[in-house]
């Protein structure tokens, strides 16, 4: 009986990823990483060919945020890695589990400046700047250990991207033995004494608040129990939208950017903050420092900065909140009305559009948004009642996120509806991924707000006494572009027509670009 040929390290990598539960890989094959693709056809892993590595990274991020599972990318040496750095930065700042596996130059030529194809002096250092875990393999054993290290971090630490770099010559070497998935460690568990202390502090509070971040998306039910017992308002960060149903009488949603809310939080005698950094991009005010904090976080660094805590609990937010909730019984619920939001003419106009969108999309729809005025308004006024259904590029704040993130989310959640919300400028960063959506026949409404400008930057210039410049653009014919890719396209002339367009897009068998403008009747 002939002996089965030994797998190459590249082949064994694919088998190992499958053993860790990976069912989808986003990427682009190239001459440097083809050995990583040798085993894909005979695996159970689905490969999504993207139009650009930036699209691959954002798709993996959207996949991870919508599903709660790590997103995985394959990329090539040099330009493939530099192209995906922006999505890696977004995943890093927004706490998303993404694994990027990249080829690298042969070990003998690494960093030598000999003019090799795709050469960088140190792509490892570039990737290290936007990852929590960066690894370079020197032996096949390093590859399997690197994958284990990445998935251990995904399971037990703060969600953040990991990077594994594999030299070309190593990918084709015999893999050797031991390529099995390892059981990862569990997340840190709370100390019971700290839970008791937190319960006592909350019960003694006269004016408590609760803040839920993206790390507390699974802790909403326990947070509601605590809030109802105390009559405490629940505020979410943008990443925490959906942790608590938006229509709950104690839920204020995202309001942290408002000065009035910041003053209330600073004056509170006890703020329970779970799964959130409380960062500048939560408050949009680097000078807002809270006191009287109970903080729950899986990341020890986040517990100490920028706000000191009276009680710092290093733990996974959801079980810690459940333990605190067990210390409360009975209901004291009283409706807590949130301070009013921006009532400018622009906000009122966007609110009308967002109301139609909300009414037209099922409650379970996953929405991936971009850095655009309509999404900034939606962060505050668009009601979301389920976790992992509002995906926004908060921390890194990059344009071009919405479309590929929505594609990744749709691939993750299957029959659950998914939509993208983008502006006319940001969509053009990754518009080429429309081809990916068409290829996979995804029924994806792409809600495009077209004001023919960098509207937020224009307004910021005016507010700061700068004559607006470099903020208007000549846009393409989005309808023609969509059709060129094989997608559907609609330009509704009224809010009623917008509702009909969304309904049709949800039933279509390809993406639909729905171009919305300030000229729609009803605005």
VENDAKA-V326456 format. One record per residue. N is the residue number from 1. SS is DSSP state (helix for helix, strand for strand, loop for the rest). Layout:
n ss
N SS
N SS
This chain:
n ss
1 loop
2 loop
3 loop
4 loop
5 loop
6 loop
7 loop
8 strand
9 helix
10 helix
11 helix
12 helix
13 helix
14 helix
15 helix
16 helix
17 helix
18 helix
19 helix
20 loop
21 loop
22 loop
23 loop
24 strand
25 strand
26 strand
27 strand
28 loop
29 loop
30 loop
31 loop
32 loop
33 loop
34 helix
35 helix
36 helix
37 helix
38 loop
39 loop
40 helix
41 helix
42 helix
43 loop
44 loop
45 loop
46 strand
47 strand
48 strand
49 strand
50 loop
51 loop
52 loop
53 helix
54 helix
55 helix
56 helix
57 helix
58 helix
59 helix
60 helix
61 helix
62 helix
63 helix
64 helix
65 helix
66 helix
67 helix
68 loop
69 loop
70 loop
71 strand
72 strand
73 strand
74 strand
75 strand
76 loop
77 loop
78 loop
79 helix
80 helix
81 helix
82 helix
83 helix
84 helix
85 helix
86 helix
87 helix
88 helix
89 helix
90 helix
91 helix
92 helix
93 helix
94 loop
95 loop
96 loop
97 loop
98 strand
99 strand
100 strand
101 strand
102 strand
103 strand
104 strand
105 loop
106 loop
107 loop
108 loop
109 loop
110 loop
111 loop
112 loop
113 loop
114 loop
115 loop
116 loop
117 loop
118 loop
119 loop
120 loop
121 loop
122 loop
123 helix
124 helix
125 helix
126 helix
127 helix
128 helix
129 loop
130 loop
131 loop
132 loop
133 strand
134 strand
135 strand
136 strand
137 strand
138 loop
139 loop
140 helix
141 helix
142 helix
143 helix
144 helix
145 helix
146 helix
147 helix
148 helix
149 helix
150 helix
151 helix
152 helix
153 helix
154 helix
155 helix
156 helix
157 loop
158 loop
159 loop
160 loop
161 loop
162 strand
163 strand
164 strand
165 strand
166 strand
167 strand
168 helix
169 helix
170 helix
171 helix
172 loop
173 loop
174 strand
175 loop
176 loop
177 loop
178 loop
179 loop
180 loop
181 loop
182 loop
183 loop
184 loop
185 loop
186 loop
187 loop
188 loop
189 loop
190 loop
191 loop
192 helix
193 helix
194 helix
195 helix
196 helix
197 helix
198 helix
199 helix
200 helix
201 helix
202 helix
203 helix
204 helix
205 loop
206 loop
207 loop
208 strand
209 strand
210 strand
211 strand
212 strand
213 loop
214 helix
215 helix
216 helix
217 helix
218 helix
219 helix
220 helix
221 helix
222 helix
223 helix
224 helix
225 helix
226 helix
227 helix
228 helix
229 helix
230 helix
231 loop
232 loop
233 strand
234 strand
235 strand
236 strand
237 loop
238 loop
239 loop
240 loop
241 loop
242 loop
243 loop
244 loop
245 loop
246 loop
247 loop
248 loop
249 loop
250 loop
251 strand
252 strand
253 strand
254 loop
255 loop
256 loop
257 loop
258 loop
259 helix
260 helix
261 helix
262 helix
263 helix
264 helix
265 helix
266 helix
267 helix
268 loop
269 loop
270 strand
271 strand
272 strand
273 strand
274 strand
275 loop
276 loop
277 loop
278 loop
279 loop
280 helix
281 helix
282 helix
283 helix
284 loop
285 loop
286 loop
287 loop
288 loop
289 loop
290 loop
291 loop
292 loop
293 strand
294 strand
295 strand
296 strand
297 strand
298 loop
299 loop
300 helix
301 helix
302 helix
303 helix
304 helix
305 loop
306 loop
307 loop
308 loop
309 loop
310 loop
311 strand
312 strand
313 strand
314 strand
315 loop
316 loop
317 helix
318 helix
319 helix
320 helix
321 helix
322 helix
323 helix
324 helix
325 helix
326 loop
327 loop
328 loop
329 loop
330 loop
331 loop
332 loop
333 loop
334 loop
335 loop
336 loop
337 loop
338 loop
339 loop
340 loop
341 loop
342 loop
343 loop
344 loop
345 helix
346 helix
347 helix
348 helix
349 helix
350 helix
351 helix
352 helix
353 helix
354 helix
355 helix
356 helix
357 helix
358 helix
359 helix
360 helix
361 loop
362 loop
363 loop
364 loop
365 loop
366 strand
367 strand
368 strand
369 strand
370 loop
371 loop
372 loop
373 helix
374 helix
375 helix
376 helix
377 helix
378 helix
379 helix
380 helix
381 helix
382 loop
383 loop
384 loop
385 loop
386 loop
387 loop
388 loop
389 loop
390 strand
391 strand
392 loop
393 loop
394 loop
395 loop
396 loop
397 loop
398 loop
399 loop
400 loop
401 helix
402 helix
403 helix
404 helix
405 helix
406 helix
407 helix
408 helix
409 helix
410 helix
411 helix
412 helix
413 helix
414 loop
415 loop
416 loop
417 loop
418 strand
419 strand
420 strand
421 strand
422 strand
423 strand
424 helix
425 helix
426 helix
427 helix
428 loop
429 loop
430 loop
431 helix
432 helix
433 helix
434 helix
435 helix
436 helix
437 helix
438 helix
439 helix
440 loop
441 loop
442 loop
443 loop
444 loop
445 strand
446 strand
447 strand
448 strand
449 strand
450 strand
451 loop
452 loop
453 strand
454 loop
455 helix
456 helix
457 helix
458 helix
459 helix
460 helix
461 helix
462 helix
463 helix
464 loop
465 loop
466 loop
467 loop
468 loop
469 loop
470 loop
471 loop
472 strand
473 loop
474 loop
475 loop
476 loop
477 loop
478 helix
479 helix
480 helix
481 helix
482 helix
483 helix
484 helix
485 loop
486 loop
487 loop
488 strand
489 strand
490 strand
491 loop
492 loop
493 loop
494 strand
495 helix
496 helix
497 helix
498 helix
499 helix
500 helix
501 helix
502 helix
503 helix
504 helix
505 helix
506 helix
507 helix
508 loop
509 loop
510 loop
511 loop
512 strand
513 strand
514 strand
515 strand
516 strand
517 strand
518 loop
519 loop
520 loop
521 strand
522 loop
523 loop
